[in-house]
Amino acid sequence: MHSEHSAASQRTNQIPPRALVLLLVLTLVWGTNWPLFSLAVKEVSVWTFRSFSCLTAGLLLLAYVKLRGQSIRIERRHWPVVVLSCFLYMVIWNITSTYSAVLLPSGQASVLGFTMPLWAALFGWLFYREPLRGRMLIALAFGASGVALLMVPSFRDYADAPLGFVLGLTGGAGWALGTIVLKRGSVAVSASVLTGWQLLITALPCSIGAAWFGDWQWFVPSTQSLIVIAYITVVPILIGNVCWIAIVGLLPTQVAGLSAIAVPMVAMVSGALMHGEPLGLTQWLAMACTALALGLLLVKRSGASH
């Protein structure tokens, strides 16, 4: 019995190589995406941008799956989990994160959204009695310290745009709950099929919002806007979400959540390069805390390989 428990614990502590590759791609794709939000919605509404990008990405992804000769069918018994997790993660996240990035500097908005690992640990402990101990607890502490370091100097921006602050945290909490629901639902389909359908589901309320709150006059956006929207649609939304859902399938919820905490590091540097956003001692200290959290998470225990 003890040996079975040790084997299970060892598997939990080890990060599959594929997950590391996906994590690297996700960090670069999502991290460089944040400074582009304000450019994407410069000429069109948040709702129009999200409805177009989610619908297009979903159709492209499912078409790709079909062209490979694979089924895009999801069994009826899985649909409640697919829809609920989609609403909590993709619908809430896509709207709140975009508005937050418009109302606040993109790097700070990304930090609020990526409080997700803290919410995931809290919700997992509250609702499912998932234990928080040892290496994971220390990693979470470093991750929380990094978030706090980035939030404290930004309180003036939050005071000027309290809605951006609330929306950023709401996006992180929704993402965490949606991930937990999806992980525990064990939907038996590929990451590409699941992502494709969830993007199409997300496009529906976003399209309704676009019709109600969005752009009332037909016009063709500038070339720059079209390029930015096309890039976000194909790379961060399509490729990024496939990577994320694959990571969720490979790792425990708390580990998957904490692994994504590197994204704000890239977002802060990208925001500084593209928009001249702050990148001083506080931001570098926060990144150091994040790096320590990831190091604790991703480096195997010394005895894990024995």
N, C-alpha and C positions, 0 to 999 in steps of 0.2 A: 504494500500500500504506500509505504514511504517512498519507494523507488518510482512508483507511478506519479506521485505528487511532485517529486524532484524533476522527473522528465517533463511534466506539464509546465512546471515553473521555468525550466530551462528554455522550452520553446517560446514562452511568453517573453523572456528576457532577451532573446535573440531577435534581431531585426533582419528579415530576409533581404538579400542583396537587391532584389527587384524593387523592394519598397524604398531602399536608399536612392536608387536611380530615379524612381518616380518622385520622390521627395525633392531631389535636386531640380528636376524639371519644373515641378510645381512651384518651388520657391522663386525661381527665375521668372517664370511665366506670370505668376500672380503678383510678385513683388514689383516688377516693372510696369504692371498694369495700372496701379493706383494713380500715378500722376497723369494718366491719359483720360481719366473720367471727366475732368473739367473740360477737356478739349472735345470729348465725345458729345457732351450735352451743351455745347456752346451755341448751337443753332437749332437743336431739336430738344424736346422735353425728355426728362428722365424716363417717362412711361413709354414714349415712342421709341427711344433708344433701346430700352430693355425688351420691348415686345418684338422689335425687328431682330435684335441680336439673338434672343432665345429661340424664336421661331426658325430663323435661318440656320443656327447651329444645330438645333434638334433635327431638322429635316436633312441637313448634310450628313449628320452622324448616322441616322437610321438608313439613309440611302447608301452610305459606305458599307454598313453591315450587310444590307441586302445584296450589294454588288459582290461581296465576298461569299455569297451563297449561304449566309447564316440566317436563322430565324430571328425576327424582331418581336416575337410573341412573348407576353408575360402572362403567366397563369392567373386566372381570376382571383384565386385566394391571396395572391400577393398584392393586388391593387390597393387595398386599404392602407397598407404600409407604405407603398410607393407614393400615393397621393399625400398622406399625412406628412411623411418625411420631406417630400417635395415642398409642401406649403411652409413647413417650419424652416427649412434650410433655404431652398432656392428662391421662393417667392418673397419671403421676408428679407432675406439677405440681399437679393438683387436690387430691391427698391431702397431699403434703408442704407446700404453701403454706398450706393451712388449718391443719394441726397447728402449723406454725411460728408463724402469726399468733395461735394460742391460747396457745402457750407463751411467746411474746415480745411486747413492745409492737408493735402492728401496723405502725407506721412502720419499725421496725428489721427486722421480718420482710420487709417489702416490699423493703428495701435488699438483703437477702441474696438474695431471689428475682430481683431485677433486676441481679444480677451476670451475668445471661444474656448481655449484649453482650460481656463479657470472655471468657466461655466460648466464645461463637460465634466470636470472632476467633481464639482459641487452637485450637479444634477445626478451623476452616477452614484455618488455617496448617499444623497438624500432619497432618491427613488428606488435604487436598485442595490443599495448597501455594498457598492463596489469599494473595496478597501483602499485606503491611501496610506502607504507605508514606505519606509526606507528610501530607496533611490528615487522613486516617483515623487514622493513628498518633497524631497530636497530640490528636485528638478522644477516642480511646480512653484516652490518658494523663489527660486532664481527667476523663473519666468514672470511671476507676479512682481518681483522687484524691478525687472526691466520695464514692464508696463507702467508701474508707478513712477519710475524715473522720467518716462516720456510724458506722462499725464500731468504731473505736478507743475512743470513750467508752462504748460499749455492752458492752465485754468482761465487765463484772461480770454483766450480764444473761445473756450467753452462758455464763458460768461456772455461773450458777445453773440454766440450762436448756440444757445442751450439745446435747441432742437437737433443740431448736428451731433451733440454729445449723446443725447438720449437715443437717437437713431443708430449711432455707432454701436452702443452697448446692446441695443435691441437686436441688431444684426448678429452680433457675437452670440447672444443667448439663443436666438432662433437657430443658428447654425449648429450649436452644440446639441440642442434638443433633437433637431432633425437627424443629426449623425447618430445619436443614441438610438432613436427609433429605427433607423435603417439598419444599424448594426445588429440590433436584437431581433429585427424582423427576418433576417436571413433570406433575402430575396434571391432565389436561385436563377439568376441571369447574369450575363457578362456585364462588365462596367460600361461598355459602349452602348448596349441596348438600354440599360437602366438610365444612363445619363441622357440619351436621346429622348426617351419618353418623358423624363422629368423636365427637360428643357421645353418640350412642347406643352406640358401641363402649365409650366410657369408662364409661357407666352400668352395663355388665355386671360388670366386676370390682368396681366400687363397691357394686353390689347384693349381690354375694357377700360382700364385706367387711361390709356392713350386717347381713346375716343371721348372720355369724359373730361380729363384734365389736360390733355396734350395739345398737339398742334392742329389748329382748325383750318389752316390754309395750306393747299398743296404747293410745295416748292421743292427745288432740288438743292440740297446742301452743297457747300463748297467742296472742292476736291480734297482739301485737308480733312474736313469732317468725315467725308466718305471713307478715306483711307484709314483714319483712326477707328471708326465704327467697324469697318471690315476686319481690321486687325484684331480688335477686342472680341469680335464675334468668333473668329476662327481659332485664335491662339488662347487667350485666357479663358474664354467661356467654354469652347468646345474641348480643346486639348486639356486645359486646366481641370475642368470638372471630371473628365474621364480619369485623369491621374488621381484626383482626390478620392473618387468613389472606389477606385482600385486599391488605394492605400487603406481606406476604411475596411475593405474586405480582407486585407493582409495583416492588419495590426489591431490590438485591443483598442477600444474607444479612447481611453485616456492617453495612450501612447500616440495614436493617430492624431488626436487633438493637439498634443504638445509638440509633435513633430512639425506642425504648420507654423509654429511661433517664429520661425526664421523669416517668414515673408515680410513682416514689418521692417526688418533690417534692410532688406533690398528696397522696400518702398521708401524708407527714409533717405537712402543714398540717391535713389532715382528722383525723388522730389527735390532734393538739394541741387542735383545736376540740371533738371528740367525747369524748375520754377524758383530756384534760389531759396528753398525752404531751409530752416535752421538745421545745422549739423555741427554742433559743438561738443564740448566735454560731456554734457549730460546725455546727449544722444549716443556718444561712443560708450559711455558707461553702461547705458541700457543695452546696447548691442553686446557688450561683454557678458552681462548677466544672461542674455538670451543664448549666447554661445555656450556658456557654462551649462545652462539647462539642457541644451541639445547634446552637449558632450556627455552629460550624465545619462541621458536617455539612449543615445545611439551607440556609445562605446560599450561593448560587452563586459559583463562582470569578469573579473580575472579567472574565476573558476567555471565560467559558462561553457568554455570549449573543452573542458576535461570530462 
